[in-house]
Amino acid sequence: MKSPIDSKFAGRRNERMILSMLRQHQRLSQSQLCRLAGIGSSTASTIVARLREKQLVLETPGTSTDRGPKPTLIELNPDCRYLFAVEINPSYVFVGLFDFVGQMQDNVQVSLGADHSVECVLELLQRQIQGLAQKHRIAGQKMLGVGVTLSGSVSSKGLVSLSSPLGWHNIPLRNALESRLEMPAFVYSNRVRLLTEFDLNPDLKHKHVLYLNVADGVGSTVSMNGTMMYGAGGRYGEIGHIVVDPNGPTCGCGNRGCVEALISGQALVRKIQHDQLAGIAVGFDAAVHEGAARSAEQILSVWTQLVESGHAYALALRDFVADHLGRIAAAAINCYDPDVIILAGYVLRHFPAYYAAAIQAPMATQVYDSTLRSIGILPAAAGANALILGVSIAAFQDAAEHL
């Protein structure tokens, strides 16, 4: 016999399951919910009644070609709760406001400037989130929480042990956010962007996926049959901190010659700056010089045009990235054995087909048992909003615990 605690836990679990199904399918009848969830009609009626009392769902009459009563269709109430999703990177902070259906209703992007201190970022976030809440008249129970993503190692309790692009070490970000904002907070690494790919292509959930991201940082995410890997301390997949040149530049993690210190967006800009002073990188925008208020992504935006025009330095820079990417991809393939590789991040966005070939080429000599492997290499399908959408998906899943 189940105890009251067991029954309450099962009831909350079933509520979260129904909400997740409605978020995926948008509108379902009770009989469809029963079939998808594998529950009986009386159980479904009880769950829907509780969700209706909480104003989390709406019910509308449906249509049917059969005789008899028309089905009642159940859907999420978009206005019942709102979630704030935040992307923090070295150049800017992006805040999105999402309704309960998961649609972004508003957003604001603010330049971070040179001050990457935790206090500065938290103050900026507080102002922007409170501004959006006041603008849309969202208060009290309607604020479901805030989800934050950044490049780095993040524990399940929201401790940022290291974010080399931001220069953060051992920051209890979740606690700090909850203290300032007085709402539940959820903190994630940039792995959540893979959730956006799953949302766009559900078939990927049944694959072994290696997601390679090269942007402000360099990292990988691995999903095995829809289950994302995190490791004992949330540091799984940190291929950007493989040392490939012990005498190379110092990385934000403190080591020398990490892949991230060589081919991340910021590392490439530093390389261009250095080479311009030597008279080598002629053709790149003058904004690469120290003190220019442009992000690495903006500076590299001319890269594709320069390659297409046959610019020698731009071609050499592409080969530089491809060479390092091919080696670390081979190491990752040996470790993770994927059947799909997704190339993501603004560095790889420029030449995805070229980088796919750079990964395929060394497999014969650098990948174990390469002749028996069949690996599809795809460019990321999600666009510029991949991170903000990914963190909203993750935060909605975790925030359901508080409903």
Buried (B, 14 or more C-beta within 10 A) or exposed (E): EEEEEEEEEEBBEBBBBBBBBBBEEEEBBBEBBBEBBEBEEEBBEBBBEBBBEBBBBBBEEEEEEEEEEEBEBBBBBBBBBBBBBBBBBBBBBBBBBBBBBBEBBBBBEEEBEEEBEBEEBBEBBEEBBEEBBEEBEBEEEBBBBBBBBBBBBBBEEBBBBBBBBBEBBEBBBBBBBBEBBEBBBBBBBBBBBBBBBBBBBEEBBEBBBBBBBBBBBBBBBBBEEEEBEBEEEBBBBBBBBBBBEEEBBEBBBEBBBBBBBBBBBBBBBBBBBEBBEEEEBEBBBEBBEEEBEBBBBBBBBBBBEBBEEEBEBBEEBBEBBBBBBBBBBBBBBBEBBBEBBBBBBBBBBBBBEBBBEBBBEBBEEBBEEBEEEEBEBBBBBBEEBBBBBBBBBBBBBBBBEEB
